């Protein structure tokens, strides 16, 4: 209509059209519009180009956007922000840094969103130190950084186990007038928990109150889980009480309560865990009732009923607690349902509940009963690799099976491995090692037996000396 009336559009007119086309993902028409402008003698300005660049990047055509940028006479800071952010979205760190460097060379300071995008990719690649340097460079050039950018770097250092550097950055924030928020403290608490520095995590938790930062559910949940998993369930219970007394409370989340049950289970306080589960019924009646039904069915060896209720609980979005998993694994193992027990064991670990020896020993025993010694040994190696602690009962069925099969050397090596891990073989282990050997075999293996015994004596004596020191 404008053309018919003889009204010639200007850059502002074409800018509006370009925005509309890109918002509706009509990128091809956007290029046609760009060409029309040039044909009519209207040079596209930086806004028109940036609009089309953004549309291309939004549709994943970053390479084409980079080529289009080369047509621009004078790209501005927004141009570089668009492309750097797009490369970060694709996790193409090299190209993102190249574009960022060009931006700096031209005197453009990236905006907060762009800086934070680069920081996230750098930290994900384990290059938090470079991220810190980038942050300082932006600040030196007069750019603004906020708590989100600092939190990203702090989290990057915490992932590398360098929580002290994270704490130094917290002080830098305060000194520069960028106030830390609850996410800052949560990241540092998580970092300390990952390193097993539970007292430091508690100190950081208390510092939040001193600094006037309000604890959130995420803070409570994080700390309770870390304390209970780290063998400090009583401390976890105290934090749970603080959470319940707070204004928000549990907010309908069962996770902190399941963390306490896991802590009690891990400390072999199974009766207390069961009692705690019953008390949870006041808050989570449906889930707790189903859990108690499963435990009851397990006690009566009603496998099908226990499995049916467990499947119902999971299908309804419920989160089974550690003792539910443990009881089902033991029941399935006792009934010879090894595959089902193994799947539950993996599911338990996936939820962050590392089983105690009593639980995974049942699966090892079930595998050995079926003569699947190699599978049982592989399971034991895998479970130890994940941080679970074996005991004498973990090795006993394996040693018994190997000696029955006449493989004394492998059985003896397992006994030696026990001692290396500080697990002193008991009388049953020695009986299992020597069980079934004929006099001829004892004579043939005599040197091996003496070697194992002498090695064990040396390891045990060394352990005793270390304990005395």
N, C-alpha and C positions, 0 to 999 in steps of 0.2 A: 504493500500500500504506500509506503514511504517513497519507493522508487517510482511508482506510478504518478504520485503527486509531485515528483521532482525534488523531493527532500533528500538530501545526501546525508547518510549516517556518518557519525564521527567515531573516534576510538571508544568513547563511552558507550555508544550504541552497540558496537560490535563486541565490546567487553561483556555487556549484559547477555547478548546472544550466545557468546562462548560459554559463559557460566551456565546458562540453561542447558546447552547441549551436553556439557561435561557432567552436569548433575544427573542427567538421564542416560549417561554412558553412551552417547552418540559421538564417539571419538572420531569416526570417519567423517561425519559432518563437520566436526570441529576443524579438521584439517582443510576441508573444502572452504570453510568460512575464512580461515587464515589466508588461503590463496586468493579468495575474492577480495579481501582487504588490499592485498598487494597489487592485484590487477587494477583496482580502482584508485591506486595511488595513496592509500592510507596505510602508513607504516604501523604494524602492530606494536603496541607498547609492551612494557614488561609485565603488566597485569594480565594482558591477553595471553601472552606466552606462559606465564606461571599457572594460569587457569588450566590451559591445555596440558602442561607438564603434570599438574596434580591429577588430572583425569587419567592420563596415561599410567602414572604410578599406581593409582588406585586400582587399575585393571591389570596390574602386574607387568606392564610393559616399560620397565625401567630403562632397558637398553635403548629403546626408541626415544624415551624422554631425554636421555643423555645426548643422543644425536640431535634432537630438536634444540637442546640448549646451545649447541655449537652455532646455531643460526642467530642467536641473540647477540645484538650489538653490545648491550650492557646488562648482563644478569645482575640481580641484586641479592641481598641476604636471604630473601624469601625463596629465591630460586635454589640456592644451595641447601636451605633447610628442607625443601621438598625432596631433593635428590638424596641427601644424606639420610633422611628418615626412611626413604624408600629402600635404600640399600641395607639399612639396619633391619627393616622388616623382613628382608630376604636373608638376613644374617650373613650378608656379603661384607664382612668387616674390612677387607682390604680396600674395596672401592669406596666404602663409606669414609675411611680415613683419608683416601686420596682426595675426595671431594671436600672433606673438612679442611684439609691443608690448603687447598685452593681458596677456600672461603677466607681462611686466616690471612693468606698472602694478599688478598684484595681488601683486607681491613674489615671484613664482615664478621661479626660475632654471632655465633649460632644462638637460637632462642632456647628456652628451657626444655621444651619438648624434644628438640633435636639433640641437645647435650645429653639428656637422660637416656634417649634411645641408644646413643653411642656407648654410654657408660654401661648399659645393660648388656650389650653384646660383648664389650670388653671383659666385663666381670664373668660372663658365662664362659668365656674362653680362658678364664684364669689369669687375666691380665689386669688385675685390680690396680697395680702400681701405675700403669699407664693411664688408667682412668683417673687416678688421683692427680697425676700431672696435667691431664686435660682440664680437670676442674680448676686447678690453680691458674692455668693459662687463660681460661675464660674469665676468671675473676680479675686477673691482671689487666685484661683488655677492657674492663669495665662492664662485663656481662653479669647478668644476675643468675644466681643459683639458689635453689630452695632446699627444703628438708628432704624432698623426694630424691633429688640428685645425690645429696649426701648419704641418704639411707641406702641408695643403690651401691655406692662405693663401700660403705661399711659392711653391707651384706657380702660384697665380693671378697673383702678381706677375711670375714668370718668363715666363708666357705673354704678358704685356704688355711684355716686354723690360726689366723693372725688376729685374734680378738683384741689384743692390746693396741694394735694400730687402729682398730675400729673405735676403741675408747679415746684414743688421741684425736681422732676425727670428730668425736662427740664434743670434746673440749674446744676444737677449732670452730665448730658450729656456734657454740655459745659465745666465744670470743668475738666472732664476726657478726653477732646479732641475728643469726639464723637459729631460731629456737628448735631444739629437738622435739619430736612428737612421740606418741606412744609406739609408733612403728620403729623408731630408732632404738628404743629400749628393748622392744621385742626381738629385734634382730640380734642385739648383743646378748640378751638372755639366751636365745637359741644357740648362739655361737659358743657360749660358755658350757651349755648343756651338752653340745656335741663333743666337746673336749673332756667331758666328765668333771668339769670344775663347778660342782654343784653349789659350793659355798659362795663362789663369785657370782653365780646366777642369782642366788638369794640376795646378795648384797645389791646387785643391780635392781632387783625387784623393790627393795627397800628405798633405794635412791630415787626411784620414780615418785614415791610418796613425798620424800623430802623436797624434790624439785617441782612438786605440784602437778605432776603428770598423772592423770587418772588411769587406774588399772582397768583394762577391758576384759571381756570374756576370753579373747585370744591370748592375753597375757596369763590369765589364770590357767587356761587349758594347756598352754605351752609348758609352764613351770610344773604343773602337777604331773604331766606326762613324763617330763625329764627326770623329776625327782623319784617318781615311782619306778621308772625303768632303771634308774641308777642305784637302786637299793636303799632309797631313803623314803619309804612309803609313809612313815609317820609324819615326816615333814610335808609330804604331799597332802596328807589328811588335814594338816593345819592350814595349808593354803586353800584347800577345798572349803574349809569352814569360813575362811575370809570371803571366798567367792559367794557362798550361800548367804552371808550377812550383807553383801553388797547390794546395791539397788537393782542391778540387772540380774544377778544370780546366774543360774546355768542357762537361762534363756531357752530352755527346752532341749538342750544338747546333752546327750548321754556320754560323750567322749571322756570328760574328766572322771566320771564315776567308773567307767571301764578301765581307765588308767590305774585307779586305785586297786581295783580287783586284780589287774595284771601285776601290780607291785606286790600284793599279798601272795598271789600265786607264785611269783618268782622267788619270794622269800620263804616258800613252803608253808605259808600260814593259810592252809586251805580251808580250815574250819571258819576262820575269820572272813575269808573271801566269800564263803557261802552265806554267812550271816549278813555281810555287807550287801550282798545281792538281794537278800530278802528285804532289807530295809529300803533298798532302792525302789521297791514296789510302790511306795507312797508317791513317787514322782513319775515313774515309768511303768505303770501297772501292766499294760499289755505286753511289752517286751520282756519284763521280768517274769510274768506268768509263763510265757512260752519257754524262757530259759530254765525256770524251775521244773517245768514239765519234762524238758530234755534231760535234765540231771536225774529226775526220778525214773525215767525210762531207762537211762543208762544203768542205774542201780539195779533195775530188774532185768537187765540184759534184753530189753525189748528193742532190738536194732531197728526194725522197720518203723516203729512208732517214733523213735528218737530222730531218725533221719527225716521222716515226714514233717515233724514239727520244726526241725532245723531249717528245712527248705522253705517252709512257710514264713519263718522269721526273716530269712534273707530276702525272700521275694517281696515282703512288705517293707523293705528298706531298713530293717532292724540291723543292729550291729552286735553280733554275738560276742560275749566277753571271753576272756582267756580260759576260765574254768569250763565253759561250755565246750570250747574246742578241745581242751585236754581230755575231758570225760569221753567225748565222742571218739577221739583218736584211740584211746585205750580200749573202748568197747569194740570198735571195728577191728583193731589188732587182735584182740582176744578171740573174735569170731572168724578170724582168717580173711577178713576183707581188706587185704593189704593195699590194693589200689585206692580204695576209698579213704583209708587212713592216711595214705601218702598225700592225696589231694587236699585233705583237711589240714595236714601239717604245713603244706605250702600256703594254703589260705590263711592259716594262723600267722605265719611269718609275714605274709603280704600286708597284714593289718598292723604289723609292728610288734606282735607278741612273739618273742623268741621263747620257744618251749624249754622247760627245765628237763633235766635228764630223765626224770620219771616218765615224761610224756613220750619223748622220741625213743627211749629204750624199748617201749612197747612195740613200736614199728620195727625196730631192729630185731627184736626177738621173733616177731611174726615172720619176717623175711627168712631168718635162720631156720625156723621150723619147716619152711618150704624148701630149704636147701639152697636158697638164693643168697649165698654168702657174699658174692661179688657185689650184688645190689646193696646188701646191708653195709658192706665196707664203704661203698661209694656214698651212701646216705650219711654215714658217720663222718666221713671226710667233709662232705658238703655242710653238714650241720655245724661242725667245728669251725669251718671257714666263715660261717655267718655269725660267729661269736657266741655260740651256745657251748656250755661247759659239760663235758661228759663225766661219767663216774665209773666205778668198777663194773656196775651192771651193764654199762654200754659195751664193754669189751668181752664180758664173760660169754655170752651166747656165740660170739664170733670165734673165740678161742676154742670153745667146745666143738663147734662145727668143723673147724680146720683140723683139730686133732683126730676127730672121728674119720675124716677123709684122708688121714695120714700125712697131712701137710704140716709137719712140725715146724719147719723153718718159718713159715708165714705166721704161725701161732706164736712162736717165740719172739718174732719181731714185733708183734702187737703188744706182748708183755713188756718188751723194752720201751715201746712207744708210750705205754701207760706211765712207766716210771719217769720218762723224760717230761711228761706233763704234770708230774707231781702226784700221780695217782698210784699209791702203793698197792700192789697186788695182794689180795687176801688169800686165805687157805683154799677157798673154792676155786680161785683162779689158778693156783698151782696144781690143784687136783685135776682141773679141766685140761691144763697143759700136758700133764703126764698120763691122763686117762686113756686107756686103750693101747698104750705102747707095750709091745711084747718085749721080753728080755733082750731079744736080738736087736730090736729097734732102740731100746734104751742104751745098749752097748754102742750101737752105731751112732746114736745122737749124743752120746755122753759128752763129747767135747763141746757141742753146741749148748747143751744144758748148763755145763759149768761156765761157759762163756756168758750166758744170759744171767746166771745167778751172780757171778762176780760183777758184771756190769750193773746189776740192780743194787748190789751192796754199795758200790761206789756212788751211785746216784743218790741212794737213800742217805748215806753218810754225809754226802755233800749238802743235802737238803737239811739234815739235822744241824750241821755246822752253821748254815745260813740262818736257821731259826734261832740258834743260841746267840748269834751276833745281834 
